[in-house]
Amino acid sequence: MTKVTLNVNGETRTASVPPEMTLLRLLREEFGLTGAKLGCDVGDCGACTVIVDGKTVNSCLMLAPQADGRDVLTVEGLATMERLHPIQKAFEEKGSLQCGFCGPGVIMSAKALLDENPDPSVLEIRDALAGNLCRCTGYSKMIEAIQDVARGDNRQPVGESA
Amino acid sequence: MKVVGQPLPHEGARGHVTGEALYADDLCGRFPGLLHAWPVLAPHAHARVTRLDAAPALEEPGVVTTLTAGDAPGEANTGPNRHDEPLFPDEVMFHQQPVAWVLGETLDAARRGAARVAAEYEPLPAVLDIEQALAAGSYLTAPLRLADGDVSVLESSALRFEGELRIGGQEHFYLETQAALAWRDEAGYIAVYSSTQHPSETQEIVARVLGLPRHAVTVECPRMGGAFGGKEVQANASAAVAALGAWKTGRPVRVRLTRAIDMAITGKRHPFLVRYAAGFNADATLRALRAELYSDGGWSLDLSEPIMWRALFHVDNAYRLPAVEVVGRVCRTHKTSQTAFRGFGGPQGMLLIEEVMAQAAQRLALPADVVRSRNLYREGQATHYGERVDDAERMGTIWSQLKSSSAFEARRAEIAAANARSAHVKRGIAITPVKFGISFTAQFYNQAAAYVLVYRDGTVQVNHGGTEMGQGLFTKIQQIAADTLGVALARVRVMSTRTDKVPNTSATAASSGSDLNGAAVADACRQIRSRLAAVAAGMPDGEWREFAAVCEAAYRQRVPLSASGFYRTPDIHFDPRTGRGRPFHYYAFGAAVSEVEVDGFTGAYRLLRTDILEDVGDSLSPVVDRGQIEGGFIQGVGWLTIEELLWDEAGRLATAGASTYKLPSWSELPPVFNVSLLERAAMPHVIMGSKAVGEPPLMLAISVREALREVVAAFGSGVVTFDSPATPERIFFAVQRVRALRPALT
């Protein structure tokens, strides 16, 4: 067993795990953070995307011990049920998701993109999110939502409105 | 204010974007002592199991037990109708078929244990595709037949041609693979969280395997991470294994297939082989069609028979067939059991007639849209199974509106001019229609029940038989309940689907989820509403306006605040012996125009623009409906262009992951994508004037296939035909063929 200590969503967490355990399983099974999803287990689909030290990572491909000492941001760290991140708000309002299973991964990829490039073109959005598969939507409403946030239509965190 | 028809976000959107929405496999943390299951997979497409010794698995640390034949107290068979899917087979029927399961304290322990199960096999000859099945006489059904008119006139038609078309299958690739979690409940019975489109059938199969009455089994579907038909029947086996494990061990058991195993062992859209002969009059109207449709059903029956019926029902697509004889038969092969997938055979039937229309146009040297429009149903005409096509004029309206809004004629002229100047990169444009029959073709499925509970504070819980897989059913149900009761949307909570709330439900399938369940919910809400109206009538002026106050008053007057609702689709019937009837309550209509560009050197292509006009009646929920149209279309584009299932000569699926099976990604989305809903389209006798939207848009993608055909034709001369999917490779070779036929340059 290997002891890993990492910062998850601003909180220091520690676990003792088998060295082959993936970061995804650490998050889901040890820390109870089930936002990141297991979609393919081999880095094809992006449903498990989280942000590690500012960069998107397929958490199904990263071993938990590799995350030792790093900062990990998951979808749970973006907002609470009451106060959404602008990307989340835009995805909700635009109807960007259908079954929602790919959503946490897509939203984390979108956040990493906008952190680095606040005003991406459609091509840059497609390129940055190419690692996230969605089987329901056809992607167009996701692109619209990300553009909305980039344009500032949805830039400030928004409270409960419904 | 009414909420039906408002562009509201998905009912689950808040949970989706925050990660709080829970899917079956997210609930594992609530079950201490959870066991994990891993299958023992057979390495042959067809073999006899000569020895199976699971005992060595138990020596592996962390392995708790194994599941083999003899462990099931009931019938260890998950085949829904024919009981033809043994859970622990002694004859392997497809490559990687599970023959036993191992349960471990961890997934890794179960996996290591499964590797230690000693299994020996005697390989047997395998039937691996439709041609081999035809040669071997290997079938799952008798021939199914629809005929109308005098098809012998085909031989004397002005234009007559015949051909063969191979249509590939499709992997569902729901982002959430098959998942189930089972435990013994407080009474010692069995409860299951299952990612299933058909909780009542999952309940039935679990009860069968455990030898229990149905009231001993409770199945709940919290929500699904996509399904598309792939969890209508195929969810049952995972649920049965989890339940059997929980029954045997007394501990909760989780089954969650890995992507590779899910793709290897679950059924897909049926591949088809179609042989056809068509006759046309000189004016380009179709005179007669004769066709044989063979589907690759895989190893067991599953839903292959109704899927073939739907293919036969849809060989007309939107066109009048005056004389027709179509015969369909399901082949048995040593592959996964092919199953429901959005469209349910309809897409394959339609692809046949669109191939025929396109070829007729080329042979008559007419534009394809002219041939198509001349054959569209007119008011008063009936289908080849005798159902009058009500509202046929809607198809004509859609056709002309879409041609105009997409500037079809002008763009075609511009494209032709540009193609003349460009030798190696050319473009093409096509318009295709969709008419899709709405109702389950099995009449008894066309029923639904609901149970609506109103609490004294005026809040509401709605239970119904439909499942949420992302299609927005719960959003529509919430809207219908709010408007029918006359309360704000926020007061209405749609509960997860449970067999202990509404019994004997139908699968959420056939695009019928909101038609059936919405009508049942409205029925229940109307009952409560009329009881409350009587209470309100006796209340002082002003007070009755407060819904909560009326509910409290009703409670005190001992007026019941719950009701069950029911709906059965009226006036549908079909006799498979005569091939006549009225199987569909109504038809959904739509059309699409697509423009593509092809590189003649490589066959690589890009979808440049798509315009869609879809008839959803009075939309219950426009954001949801537009999402269904966009997503369904892109999924159809995947099926017809880039998604190619390949099996090797040993029957192994060679495309068992997203790295080898190309799914539509962000780059497949057309840069210009205009989706419109037909206006003034209220549909009488359907819930709140709406029409079904789940499946029909998938077939709008045929416009992309036909646009590709137009481009290939522009590279040379001769009749253009290619099998489906139209991969860049197939397009490259099609271009090569027409270029070879091109008159020599002088």
Chai-1 contact restraints between the chains, C-beta under 6 A:
chainA,res_idxA,chainB,res_idxB,connection_type,confidence,min_distance_angstrom,max_distance_angstrom,comment,restraint_id
A,G32,B,G29,contact,1.0,0.0,6.0,A-B,restraint_1
A,T34,B,D26,contact,1.0,0.0,6.0,A-B,restraint_2
A,G35,B,G19,contact,1.0,0.0,6.0,A-B,restraint_3
A,G39,B,L175,contact,1.0,0.0,6.0,A-B,restraint_4
A,C40,B,R259,contact,1.0,0.0,6.0,A-B,restraint_5
A,C40,B,A658,contact,1.0,0.0,6.0,A-B,restraint_6
A,D41,B,T258,contact,1.0,0.0,6.0,A-B,restraint_7
A,D41,B,R259,contact,1.0,0.0,6.0,A-B,restraint_8
A,D44,B,A658,contact,1.0,0.0,6.0,A-B,restraint_9
A,D44,B,S659,contact,1.0,0.0,6.0,A-B,restraint_10
A,C45,B,A658,contact,1.0,0.0,6.0,A-B,restraint_11
A,A47,B,L175,contact,1.0,0.0,6.0,A-B,restraint_12
A,V75,B,G19,contact,1.0,0.0,6.0,A-B,restraint_13
A,E76,B,G19,contact,1.0,0.0,6.0,A-B,restraint_14
A,A79,B,T18,contact,1.0,0.0,6.0,A-B,restraint_15
A,M81,B,T18,contact,1.0,0.0,6.0,A-B,restraint_16
A,Q88,B,V17,contact,1.0,0.0,6.0,A-B,restraint_17
A,F91,B,V17,contact,1.0,0.0,6.0,A-B,restraint_18
A,E92,B,P9,contact,1.0,0.0,6.0,A-B,restraint_19
A,E92,B,A13,contact,1.0,0.0,6.0,A-B,restraint_20
A,E92,B,V17,contact,1.0,0.0,6.0,A-B,restraint_21
A,E93,B,P9,contact,1.0,0.0,6.0,A-B,restraint_22
A,G95,B,P9,contact,1.0,0.0,6.0,A-B,restraint_23
A,G95,B,V623,contact,1.0,0.0,6.0,A-B,restraint_24
A,G95,B,G627,contact,1.0,0.0,6.0,A-B,restraint_25
A,L97,B,H16,contact,1.0,0.0,6.0,A-B,restraint_26
A,Q98,B,G470,contact,1.0,0.0,6.0,A-B,restraint_27
A,Q98,B,G627,contact,1.0,0.0,6.0,A-B,restraint_28
A,C99,B,G225,contact,1.0,0.0,6.0,A-B,restraint_29
A,C99,B,G226,contact,1.0,0.0,6.0,A-B,restraint_30
A,C99,B,M469,contact,1.0,0.0,6.0,A-B,restraint_31
A,C99,B,G470,contact,1.0,0.0,6.0,A-B,restraint_32
A,G100,B,H16,contact,1.0,0.0,6.0,A-B,restraint_33
A,G100,B,A21,contact,1.0,0.0,6.0,A-B,restraint_34
A,F101,B,L175,contact,1.0,0.0,6.0,A-B,restraint_35
A,F101,B,E176,contact,1.0,0.0,6.0,A-B,restraint_36
A,F101,B,G225,contact,1.0,0.0,6.0,A-B,restraint_37
A,C102,B,L175,contact,1.0,0.0,6.0,A-B,restraint_38
A,G103,B,H16,contact,1.0,0.0,6.0,A-B,restraint_39
A,G103,B,V17,contact,1.0,0.0,6.0,A-B,restraint_40
A,P104,B,G19,contact,1.0,0.0,6.0,A-B,restraint_41
A,R126,B,W666,contact,1.0,0.0,6.0,A-B,restraint_42
A,R126,B,S667,contact,1.0,0.0,6.0,A-B,restraint_43
A,L129,B,W666,contact,1.0,0.0,6.0,A-B,restraint_44
A,A130,B,W666,contact,1.0,0.0,6.0,A-B,restraint_45
A,L133,B,L663,contact,1.0,0.0,6.0,A-B,restraint_46
A,R135,B,F173,contact,1.0,0.0,6.0,A-B,restraint_47
A,R135,B,L175,contact,1.0,0.0,6.0,A-B,restraint_48
A,R135,B,G226,contact,1.0,0.0,6.0,A-B,restraint_49
A,C136,B,G226,contact,1.0,0.0,6.0,A-B,restraint_50
A,C136,B,G470,contact,1.0,0.0,6.0,A-B,restraint_51
A,C136,B,G631,contact,1.0,0.0,6.0,A-B,restraint_52
A,T137,B,G631,contact,1.0,0.0,6.0,A-B,restraint_53
A,G138,B,E630,contact,1.0,0.0,6.0,A-B,restraint_54
A,G138,B,G631,contact,1.0,0.0,6.0,A-B,restraint_55
A,G138,B,I634,contact,1.0,0.0,6.0,A-B,restraint_56
A,Y139,B,W666,contact,1.0,0.0,6.0,A-B,restraint_57
A,Y139,B,L669,contact,1.0,0.0,6.0,A-B,restraint_58
A,S140,B,E630,contact,1.0,0.0,6.0,A-B,restraint_59
A,S140,B,L669,contact,1.0,0.0,6.0,A-B,restraint_60
A,S140,B,F673,contact,1.0,0.0,6.0,A-B,restraint_61
